[in-house]
Amino acid sequence: MAEDATKTVAVDINPATREVATGTELYTREVATRLERAAPELRWIFYAARPRPGLGVDVLVMPLSRMWSQVRLPYALASARPDLLFVPAHAIPFAWTGSALTVVHDLAFERHPQAYTVAERAYLRLTTQWAVRRCRLLIAVSESTKKDLVEIYHANPERVRVVANGGGEAPSIKPAPASRLKALGVEGDYVLQVGRVEPRKNQTAALAAVERLEGVTLVIAGPERDASMAARLRASARCRVLGLVDQPMLERLYANAAAVVVPSLYEGFGLPVLEAMSRGRVVVTARNSSLPEVGGDCAIYVDDPNDPAALATALVKATRDPDAGTALARKARVRARTFTWDRCAAGVAAVVRELIS
């Protein structure tokens, strides 16, 4: 009998160490830091290119400024020889010949290629094709993303496991003082949109809808991927583009918002919908991609997110119908609690066990 029969799983936790945290960075942090509790019978080794205090797990730091996942990580794996490599939000190293599991968050680069550079599209297509060919099982964050994998990359649906994201837990961070809103130029009634400023998130349609309403402003919180689009939004007196804000400020923005709007053209999962629901905000969103999977019957939908009139009508219902708003908010909180990071990590651990058993 072997001296130590414990199976070893290597985890690429590098995205969780980045300064700017959007959806995939958040996913990596929340899932990876729960894996030891979700599957204590396994030995977990976490790798990253830089340290990040406060993660709550021991991380092997192996610095390299470029091509870390394709160069430095496989070099370390060759020595450690884990039974499985788990990649929550990165590409699987081409040089790694062992068993691997990755998470497909979305195929936005295929559904909306104009939002990506030629180089970005080429790399994302190559690494996704490689993952489909390379992995015995894949994790998709929604049924919508699974459907995209099957339709676009001809993945065998029996090899794709859907494990929904978390993020529906009640917020644990205290909101910033309300006085900080005025310092950011946010006054009066506003509709909140959280996410990167880019065409796929469709902030221009949200602004066009808000401009049809009297006395309401659109507030956007998130990094600016498209600088020219951000400049056009800022040019409107009815819009406040805040860029990235800290978590206490984001909690204050959610707490004071009349409603949250998510008119995305495509989402692999739609964390902003879930975050808003968990905070008891009424959500207006699009009936496309994964968004109805998250919102269920607890959101107000528009069939065409590019229709400002339809968005405006939905926003009027969200902000000026107190009975509908109260009922939706109550249902939304209950539904959101079914999407937790503990449940997500347990689902990932189950797929890991399936691969290494």
Buried (B, 14 or more C-beta within 10 A) or exposed (E): EEEEEEBBBBBBBBBBBBEEBBBBBBBBBBBBBBBBEBBEEBBBBBBBBBEBEEBEBEBEEBEBEEEBBBEBBBEBBEEEEBBBBBBBBBBBBEEBEBBBBBBBBBBBBBBBBEBBEEEEBEBBBEBBEBBBEBBEBBBBBBEBBBBBBBEBBEBEEEEBBBBBBBBBBEBEEEBBEEEBBEEBEBEEBBBBBBBBBBBBBBBBBBBBBBBBBEEBBBBBBBBBBBEEBBEBBBEBEBBBBBEBBEBBBBBBBBBBBBBBBBBBBBBBBBBBBBBBBBBBBBBBBBEBBBBBBBBBEBBBBBEBBBBBEBBBBBBBBBBBBEEEBEEBBEBBBEBBBEBBBBBBBBBBBEBBBEBBE
